[in-house]
Structures are given as structure tokens and as C-alpha cells.
Amino acid sequence: MKYLRNTPEIFFVVSAILATTETLPASAGQARLPEALTGLWASEAASCAKPDNDDRVEIARDRIEFFAASCRIDTLRQTKTGNYLMDETCEAEGEADAVAGRLIVKGRDRIEIRQGDTVHALLRCPKPAAAAKPNLQ
């Protein structure tokens, strides 16, 4: 039998499982991802520093913002493996479509978003450094 070790990946998976109560919608239309998954993601690290790059994805607790589309998470279900099944309403070019999506946690800083035949393999972008506060003495 293989034993689990105290690794960052195990910590992230356990945190996601503990956040399960957060992911259940209070009522229809209020599905929310755990805070640990929010932030800026991109297909490659170099894209993180380029605001106009079209492979950056901004994840909020209730929506996923792609370069040319915005998807509201309508319902959210966490699987036994810690991934998420989502029913989304995605808007692009003035049209809205219902989309069945899946967010797969690959590690602490890696996820995969699947929407139909489209797969987005993403890395977490580092948070921008906080602006230095002036030393007022």
C-alpha cells in the first residue's frame, strides 16, 4: 500500500476537499469555486506578464473570463477526486450558449478546463508584487 506524503499537491487536494461546503450553491445561480482556484492563469508562464495575450484566463469564484468569452458558473458539483463539473453560460461576440465544463485540478499550480472538445491546460500566474508603501516617519 502506498502512503501519502506531506507534499504541496496533497495539501492542495485536501484543501479543495475541505472547501466542498463552499462549492455547493446556496441557491440556483450562486455556484462558487473555492478561493484557492481564483486568480490569473495562462497556458505558459511567459503569457502571465503580457496583459494582451489571448491565452490568459481569469478565474473568479463564480465565473471564468477568457480572452474573447466570459463564462458564468451556473451550477457546480465537486467530484470525489476533487475536480469540478460545471454548467456554464458563456457569452462571446454578443451570443450566449449553455456549456458543460469540467475543471480538473492537476496540482497546486496547474489546472485543466474542459468545455466540450476544447481543453485549456493552465499554469497559475504569480501574483503581482504589491506596490511599495512609502515610509512615513
Residue pairs with C-beta under 8 A, 6 or more apart in sequence:
4 10
8 107
8 108
9 107
9 108
11 108
12 36
12 105
12 107
12 108
13 82
13 105
15 34
15 36
16 34
16 36
16 37
16 78
16 82
16 105
17 78
17 82
19 34
19 35
19 36
20 78
22 32
22 34
22 35
23 31
23 32
23 33
23 34
23 76
23 77
23 78
23 84
24 76
25 31
25 32
25 75
25 76
28 74
28 75
29 74
30 62
31 62
31 73
31 74
31 75
31 76
31 86
32 61
32 62
32 73
32 76
33 59
33 60
33 61
33 62
33 73
33 76
33 84
33 103
34 61
35 61
37 59
37 103
37 105
37 111
38 59
38 60
38 61
39 58
39 59
39 124
39 125
39 127
40 48
40 56
40 57
40 58
40 59
40 124
40 125
41 56
41 57
41 58
41 59
41 111
41 122
41 123
41 124
41 125
42 48
42 53
42 55
42 56
42 57
42 122
42 123
42 125
43 55
43 120
43 121
43 122
43 123
44 55
44 123
45 123
45 125
47 53
47 55
47 56
47 125
48 56
48 123
48 125
48 126
50 56
53 67
54 67
54 68
55 67
56 67
56 125
57 64
57 65
57 66
57 113
57 120
57 122
58 64
58 65
59 65
62 72
62 73
63 70
63 71
63 72
63 73
64 70
64 71
64 73
64 88
64 101
64 113
65 71
66 120
68 92
68 93
69 90
69 91
69 92
70 90
70 91
70 92
71 88
71 89
71 90
71 91
71 99
71 101
71 115
72 88
72 89
72 90
73 86
73 87
73 88
74 86
74 87
74 88
74 89
75 86
75 87
76 84
76 85
76 86
76 87
77 84
77 85
77 86
78 84
78 85
79 85
82 105
83 102
83 103
83 104
83 105
84 102
84 103
85 100
85 101
85 102
86 100
86 101
86 102
86 103
87 98
87 99
87 100
87 101
88 98
88 99
88 100
88 101
88 115
89 96
89 97
89 98
89 99
90 96
90 97
90 99
90 115
91 97
99 115
99 116
100 115
100 116
101 113
101 114
101 115
102 113
102 114
102 115
103 111
103 112
103 113
103 114
104 111
104 112
104 113
104 114
105 111
106 112
106 121
108 124
109 123
109 124
110 121
110 122
110 123
110 124
111 122
111 124
112 119
112 120
112 121
112 122
113 119
113 120
113 122
114 120
